[in-house]
Amino acid sequence: MSTAQPAHRRHGRQRRVLILALGASLALSACAPLLPSSPAGGTPAAARTALPAFLLEGRLSASDGVQGASGRLEWQHTPDADTLVLLSPLGQIAARLDSSAEGARLSTTDGSIIEAPSADLLLPRVLNVNIPAARLRLWVQAVTDGSAEVRLRDTAGRPVLLIDRGWRIEYAAYADDSAQALPTRVDISRGDARIRLIADSWTILP
């Protein structure tokens, strides 16, 4: 795919538009508390697999240490495509990111459309954090593909702390006490970059 906005100087303006549309800050509270945790070597790992299709609705805040964005999140994932919509606190669509094996397309609140080979190239423009979109699908589900290191698990065997490619992913709450429960609060960080996700609802799609 080709880039619809050829002038690089517009990227900063588009990022500022998104930040203003999403708001400056969002106070996110914890959901259900975690069970007691222990080093990963002392607790058997729960068998967890990634959902092939889901709808995640919740709240998101992100910061690079200087600029921040926050608002509501609607993320629909299927084996073939992803649609991620960010909304302002007032419910207005601030950005929509559609991606598939064919490429990615970002639509912003000011009417701009940017296309790229993958969502990895566009998601940082939305969040102002250079986070790998391809890894985010696993992180929000507390599922590993064998390349991430589990540092802590709770007594149900679920990850409490993951280290993946320099990123620190912490799970402050799950939906319930079962081994297969999905996370309801995820804190992701690397250096000054911070992302916090509160999952208000998970829907397993057919």
Beta strands, then each sheet from edge to edge (+ up, - down):
strand 1: 37-39
strand 2: 54-63
strand 3: 68-77
strand 4: 81-87
strand 5: 93-100
strand 6: 103-108
strand 7: 113-116
strand 8: 149-154
strand 9: 159-164
strand 10: 167-174
strand 11: 183-190
strand 12: 193-204
sheet 1: 1+ 8- 9+ 10- 11+ 12- 2+ 3- 4+ 5- 6+ 7-
end
